[in-house]
Amino acid sequence: MATTDPRRRVPRTDAVLADPLLADLQSSLGRDRVRDVVREVQDQVRRGDLAPEDVVAAVRDDLRRRVRHTQVLNATGVVLHTNLGRAQLAPAAVEALVASAGCTDVELDLVTGVRARRGRRALDALGRAVPAAGGALVVNNGAAALSLVLTTLAQGREVLVSRGEMVEIGDGFRLPDLIESTGVRLREVGTTNRTRLADYAGAVTERTAAILKVHPSNFRVEGFTSEATVAELAGLSRDTGLSLVVDIGSGLLQPDALLPDEPDADTALRAGATLVTCSGDKLLGGPQAGIVLGAADEVERVRRHPLQRAFRADKLTLAALAATLGSATTPTYEAVHVPEGELRTRAEDLGRRLAAPVVPSVGRVGGGSAPGLDLPGWAVVLPEPYAERLRLGSPAVVARVEGGRTLLDVRCLPTERLDEVTAAVLAARDHLADAGGSSGA
Ligand SMILES: *Cc1c(COP(=O)(O)O)cnc(C)c1O
């Protein structure tokens, strides 16, 4: 027993540090930093948690995890998972990110050699995608876009908003608090389930600067409900000279037949919205960004506000957004629109490789988009303990736990990723078998 006890075979620190597989990490992170991790990993061997021959790989893994986010395969069936970073970027957007890592012409015209409109390719692409918008602006996220627009239009004055649209966007952040923190006073009108045009009209005073319509994107009120349409509010805005701001949230630029309840930017502007705001990393399928669209002079006013400088998007975002808008499709679009039959084929393929059964599985758009919309799909079923093991693998696989089972929903796992998923599950299976074997012995 003594000679085979792995605890007695802990590789020496010097020997581990001399391994060529750790050379690059020592030159980039420093020898001390790597040595600290080697000692921790050696402790795992002493405790019997790790085989001695796996030390080098474990050190590499550990160091990589400390400086990089861990790549995750999304097997949740939720397309825009906020905790997983929302939209997965299109290949062209990924290339654009890498290509923009150094110096770029983000704000320079290389022909004339003078300063140019920052991020003009993304702005031009937005203009092409939303013909009703004469101007566009890109900031850090949807919350920044909305704050900046309302600050510009209504600081120190009132904005009318329906009581049914006072939403919390997640992690305890509420739009009303965000808006009021910018020095804009919210005047709530109507009730939670019904707000009519007359409620807005009756609340207009000389203090009112704008009307705000927010798409309550992460919940749905059902039953006895009504709301004023953008077109109705646009009429009131024309009659009273107030601006009409529409926060559509999800970033659909044009209507999508599969998502009939999701508002889109082009339709809102055609219906008379002064400015539309939305996110870049929801249904638009791009990087985290906030987008402002509207008539050129209205957008320019927002762009000139001093706070814009605090919210402006960086070169990577602008490059990825331009590339996303230039792509024929995005992983987000594909995952939402993939036919159920194709998902079944994909799940059966994965199920065969894993010798595991498949079941129907309901997916979601997520990320606070299209609430209540079921996306029928398929999943492979594994025993519950797999969920944790898969999360700890590399790449990590985040599955859904439901009814005491682990479900691998294949909606966001394109066919070309199935090899990786298979390898991850087989590694988890080995690990669970080892753990089961030793505890049973
Ligand atoms: C998601 C959302 C926001 C916040 O956008 P972020 O990009 O997450 O900052 C604001 N309003 C609505 C309606 C949303 O759906």
The ligand as a Tripos MOL2 file, in Angstrom:
@<TRIPOS>MOLECULE
LIG
   15    15     1     0     0
SMALL
NO_CHARGES

@<TRIPOS>ATOM
      1 C1        -32.0070   44.8870  -20.3550 C.3       1 LIG1
      2 C2        -32.7710   46.1480  -20.2590 C.ar      1 LIG1
      3 C3        -32.1790   47.3180  -19.7950 C.ar      1 LIG1
      4 C4        -30.7540   47.3460  -19.3250 C.3       1 LIG1
      5 O1        -29.8720   47.1470  -20.3800 O.3       1 LIG1
      6 P1        -28.3490   46.7100  -20.0470 P.3       1 LIG1
      7 O2        -27.7440   46.5790  -21.4180 O.co2     1 LIG1
      8 O3        -28.4280   45.4520  -19.3040 O.co2     1 LIG1
      9 O4        -27.7670   47.8200  -19.2770 O.co2     1 LIG1
     10 C5        -32.9320   48.4600  -19.7430 C.ar      1 LIG1
     11 N1        -34.2270   48.4560  -20.1440 N.ar      1 LIG1
     12 C6        -34.8270   47.3550  -20.6060 C.ar      1 LIG1
     13 C7        -36.2510   47.4240  -21.0330 C.3       1 LIG1
     14 C8        -34.1160   46.1610  -20.6890 C.ar      1 LIG1
     15 O5        -34.7160   45.0670  -21.1560 O.3       1 LIG1
@<TRIPOS>BOND
     1     1     2 1
     2     2     3 ar
     3     2    14 ar
     4     3     4 1
     5     3    10 ar
     6     4     5 1
     7     5     6 1
     8     6     7 2
     9     6     8 1
    10     6     9 1
    11    10    11 ar
    12    11    12 ar
    13    12    13 1
    14    12    14 ar
    15    14    15 1
@<TRIPOS>SUBSTRUCTURE
     1 LIG1         1 GROUP 0 **** ****
